Amino acid sequence: MKIYDYNGKKNISGDRIHAARCQKRLTQSELAARLQVNGIVIERDSISRIEIGTRFVADYELMMLAKILDVSVEWLLGIES
């Protein structure tokens, strides 16, 4: 399996996920728990790795993160400012 990086990161949404999580005053554990309640199996350390860019984010995870963080997928991807 080939591993892809974009500018040294495995995702482009980690910084915005971190910003939106902090804006909502959620801890990484709380965000992971909300994702789990919505059917996404993920742990706190995975949230940390997403935010620092060392973990890929699946499309279904990105959709649920946007819903929970009350932002658009486009914003998480940096398409909207």
C-alpha positions as a Markdown table, in Angstrom:
| # | Residue | x | y | z |
|---|---|---|---|---|
| 1 | Met | 0.0 | 0.0 | 0.0 |
| 2 | Lys | 1.3 | 3.4 | -0.9 |
| 3 | Ile | 1.2 | 6.1 | 1.7 |
| 4 | Tyr | 0.4 | 9.6 | 0.5 |
| 5 | Asp | 1.5 | 12.8 | 2.1 |
| 6 | Tyr | 0.5 | 16.4 | 1.2 |
| 7 | Asn | 3.1 | 18.9 | 2.3 |
| 8 | Gly | 4.3 | 16.4 | 4.9 |
| 9 | Lys | 0.9 | 15.7 | 6.3 |
| 10 | Lys | -1.6 | 12.9 | 5.8 |
| 11 | Asn | -4.6 | 15.2 | 5.9 |
| 12 | Ile | -5.4 | 18.9 | 5.2 |
| 13 | Ser | -8.2 | 19.3 | 7.7 |
| 14 | Gly | -6.4 | 18.7 | 11.0 |
| 15 | Asp | -5.6 | 22.3 | 11.8 |
| 16 | Arg | -9.3 | 23.3 | 11.2 |
| 17 | Ile | -10.6 | 20.4 | 13.2 |
| 18 | His | -8.4 | 21.5 | 16.1 |
| 19 | Ala | -9.6 | 25.1 | 15.7 |
| 20 | Ala | -13.3 | 24.1 | 15.6 |
| 21 | Arg | -12.9 | 21.7 | 18.5 |
| 22 | Cys | -11.3 | 24.5 | 20.6 |
| 23 | Gln | -14.0 | 27.0 | 19.6 |
| 24 | Lys | -16.7 | 24.6 | 20.9 |
| 25 | Arg | -14.6 | 24.0 | 24.0 |
| 26 | Leu | -14.4 | 20.2 | 23.5 |
| 27 | Thr | -11.6 | 18.1 | 24.6 |
| 28 | Gln | -10.2 | 15.4 | 22.3 |
| 29 | Ser | -11.8 | 12.8 | 24.5 |
| 30 | Glu | -15.2 | 14.5 | 24.3 |
| 31 | Leu | -15.0 | 14.8 | 20.5 |
| 32 | Ala | -14.0 | 11.1 | 20.3 |
| 33 | Ala | -17.0 | 10.2 | 22.5 |
| 34 | Arg | -19.4 | 12.2 | 20.3 |
| 35 | Leu | -18.0 | 10.5 | 17.2 |
| 36 | Gln | -18.5 | 7.1 | 18.9 |
| 37 | Val | -22.1 | 7.9 | 19.8 |
| 38 | Asn | -22.6 | 8.6 | 16.0 |
| 39 | Gly | -21.1 | 5.3 | 15.0 |
| 40 | Ile | -17.5 | 6.3 | 14.3 |
| 41 | Val | -15.1 | 4.0 | 16.1 |
| 42 | Ile | -12.2 | 6.3 | 17.1 |
| 43 | Glu | -10.2 | 7.0 | 20.2 |
| 44 | Arg | -8.7 | 10.2 | 21.7 |
| 45 | Asp | -5.2 | 9.5 | 20.4 |
| 46 | Ser | -6.6 | 9.2 | 16.9 |
| 47 | Ile | -8.1 | 12.7 | 17.3 |
| 48 | Ser | -4.7 | 13.9 | 18.3 |
| 49 | Arg | -3.0 | 12.3 | 15.3 |
| 50 | Ile | -5.7 | 13.8 | 13.0 |
| 51 | Glu | -5.1 | 17.3 | 14.4 |
| 52 | Ile | -1.3 | 17.1 | 14.0 |
| 53 | Gly | -1.6 | 15.6 | 10.5 |
| 54 | Thr | -0.2 | 12.1 | 11.1 |
| 55 | Arg | -3.4 | 10.2 | 10.5 |
| 56 | Phe | -5.6 | 10.0 | 7.4 |
| 57 | Val | -9.3 | 11.2 | 7.8 |
| 58 | Ala | -11.9 | 9.0 | 6.0 |
| 59 | Asp | -14.6 | 10.8 | 4.1 |
| 60 | Tyr | -17.3 | 9.5 | 6.5 |
| 61 | Glu | -15.3 | 10.7 | 9.5 |
| 62 | Leu | -14.9 | 14.2 | 7.9 |
| 63 | Met | -18.7 | 14.4 | 7.3 |
| 64 | Met | -19.4 | 13.5 | 11.0 |
| 65 | Leu | -16.7 | 15.8 | 12.3 |
| 66 | Ala | -18.3 | 18.7 | 10.3 |
| 67 | Lys | -21.7 | 17.8 | 11.8 |
| 68 | Ile | -20.5 | 17.6 | 15.4 |
| 69 | Leu | -18.3 | 20.7 | 15.1 |
| 70 | Asp | -21.1 | 22.6 | 13.4 |
| 71 | Val | -19.0 | 23.6 | 10.4 |
| 72 | Ser | -19.1 | 22.6 | 6.7 |
| 73 | Val | -16.9 | 19.9 | 5.1 |
| 74 | Glu | -15.7 | 22.6 | 2.7 |
| 75 | Trp | -14.5 | 24.7 | 5.7 |
| 76 | Leu | -12.7 | 21.8 | 7.2 |
| 77 | Leu | -11.0 | 21.3 | 3.8 |
| 78 | Gly | -10.0 | 24.9 | 3.5 |
| 79 | Ile | -12.3 | 25.6 | 0.6 |
| 80 | Glu | -14.3 | 28.2 | 2.5 |
| 81 | Ser | -12.7 | 30.8 | 4.7 |
